Amino acid sequence: MSVSASDLQAVEQQLGRTPRGVLEIAYRCPDGAPGVVKTAPRLEDGTPFPTLFYLTDPRLTAEASRLEVAQVMKWMTKRLAEDEELAEDYRQAHEAYLAERNAIEDLGTDFSGGGMPERVKCLHVLMAYALAKGPGHVRLGTEAVAMAAEHADLRGTAIAQDWPTCADLGIDLEGFDFSHAEAPKA
């Protein structure tokens, strides 16, 4: 696996710091910008870094934060406790995440990221995972990306035009309080 010097430079500009442990660009936005990097399970200095997929595009990271402020994680975690099929999908996504990371280097832990498999703790991780693997791999991640696409009007720029919509997934954005998390108007 490799990543180009120009991609590393773009990621550095996005993050405002030198990226560490980047193995590849796992998702590229439709406008060409890196959106998600795949990182090594252990950094160059030996520090464990269990976050396999890391959201880098500032539009995506800002919208993940806005969704968190709007209580999307709480809504998703509640659904996990009530919907066995959803909980099973999340558990399988967790296991697939661990298997992929452990194939690179086994950290000897069952921590994957974002609170998997019991709760939703970080939409940044969940969205990065969904974008890297594509819609349908992890249902809650697919939903979070759809919500980001519509709330911040990111479809076609930071998120693929053909990503499932909130309507496709049965999500009504009107049910969330974005009063403290409004997306900037274009």
N, C-alpha and C positions, 0 to 999 in steps of 0.2 A: 504494500500500500504506500502511496505517496501523495503529496499535496504540493501544488506549485508554489513558487516563491510569491507570485502575484496574488494567489489566494490567501496565503499567510499574511501578506501585507494588508489585504482588504479586511481580513478578520481582525487584525491588530487595530485598524482604524475603527472598525465597528465596536470593539471592546474597549478601546482606549488604553490598551496594555498589550504586551507581548503574549500571544496565545501559547499555551503549554500543552504538550502531549497530543497535538493534532495529528491524526492518522489520515484523514480524508475529509472532503466536503461531503457530508451525508445527504444534504438537501441544498439545492440551488434554487433561489427564487426565480419566478418567470422573467424578471428583469435582469437576471444574470448574477445578482449579488449572492454571495454565500449566505445561507440561512441557518444551517445547522452543521456543526462539525462532529465527527466521530473522534473520541479521544482515547488515548491509551489508558488502561486500568491503573497503571502506575506511571507517575511522572518521571522525568529524567533524573531527578534527585532521589528517587525511591519512594516518594510520598504516594500512598494509595489515592486513587481518584476514581471512585466507583461510578461516576456519571458518564456513561458511555456516549450519550448524545447531548450536545450542549447548544442551546439556542444562541445565535450570535447577531442576527439582523436586528437592529434597534427598533424597527417598526414592530417586529414580532415580540421582542422582549417587553416593549412598552405595553402592547396589547395584552400579553399574558398577565402583566401586573394589573392592568385595568380590570380584567376578568376576575382576578383574585380579590380586588377591592369590592367588586360587585357580588361577592359571596358564591361564585360558581363552584369553588372547591367544596364548600359546605353542602351545596345542592347535590353534587356528584357523590360525596361520601355518604349522604343520607340514602341515595338511590342504591349504592353498593350494599347497604345493610338490608334493603327491602327487595332487591331483585337478584335472585340466584343466578340467572343467566348472565346478567351484567357482571356479577362478582366472579363467575367462572371465566368470562372473557378477560377480565382484569388479571386474574390469577395466571391464566395462560400467557398473557402478554408479559407478565413479570417473569415467568419461567423462560420464555423465549429471550428476554433481555439478558437474564443471567447466563443462559447458554451461549449467547453471542459474545458477551463480555468475557466469559471464562474460556472461550475458544482462543481469545487473544492472550489473556493471562488470568488465572484463577486467583482471586484475592482471598479465598477462604471464607467468604461471607455470603449470606443470602440477601444482603441489602442490594436492591436494584436502584431505585430512585423514585422520587416524587410521592413516597408513601406507599408504593405498591407492596403487597397486594391488598392491604386492609383498608387504606384510606387514600384520599387525594390530598397531598400535602404541597405540591408545587406544580402549577400549570406550565411553567417554563420547561421543566423536564418532560412532562406529559406531551406538550405540543412538539417539542424537539423529537421525541420518540415517534410520534405519529407522522410528522413530516418526513423523517428519515425513512420510515418503513412504508408509508403510503396509507391512504384511507382504508379503513376496515381492519387494520392490524390490531389496533387497540381502540375499542369503541369510544371510550371517554376522551381519548386524545383526538380522534376524528371529530368528535363533537366540539371540543375546545377550539380546534383549528377552524371549524365552520363558524363558530361564534366570533372568533377574531376576524375572520374574513369579512363578515357582515357588519359587525359593530364598528370596525375601523376602516371599512371599505378597502380592504387589502387584496381582494380577489383580482387576479391578473397582474399584480405588481409583486407583492411578497408571498402570495398564496396562489396556487394554480387555479386557473379559471374553472376547471372541471372538478374541483374539490366539492364533496357533497355540501348542500346548503342546509341551513337551519330548518327550512321547511321539509327537506328530504328526511331529516333526522327527527322531526317532530318537536323542535325546540322553538319556543316563543321568547325572543329577547326582551319583550315587554315585561316579562315576569321577573326581571332582574333590576336592581337599583343601581343605575350607572350615574347617579347624581354626583358622586364623588370620583367618578372614573370616566368622564366623557372623553371620547376620542377627538383629536383635533380635526377641524373641518378643512377640507382641501381647498 
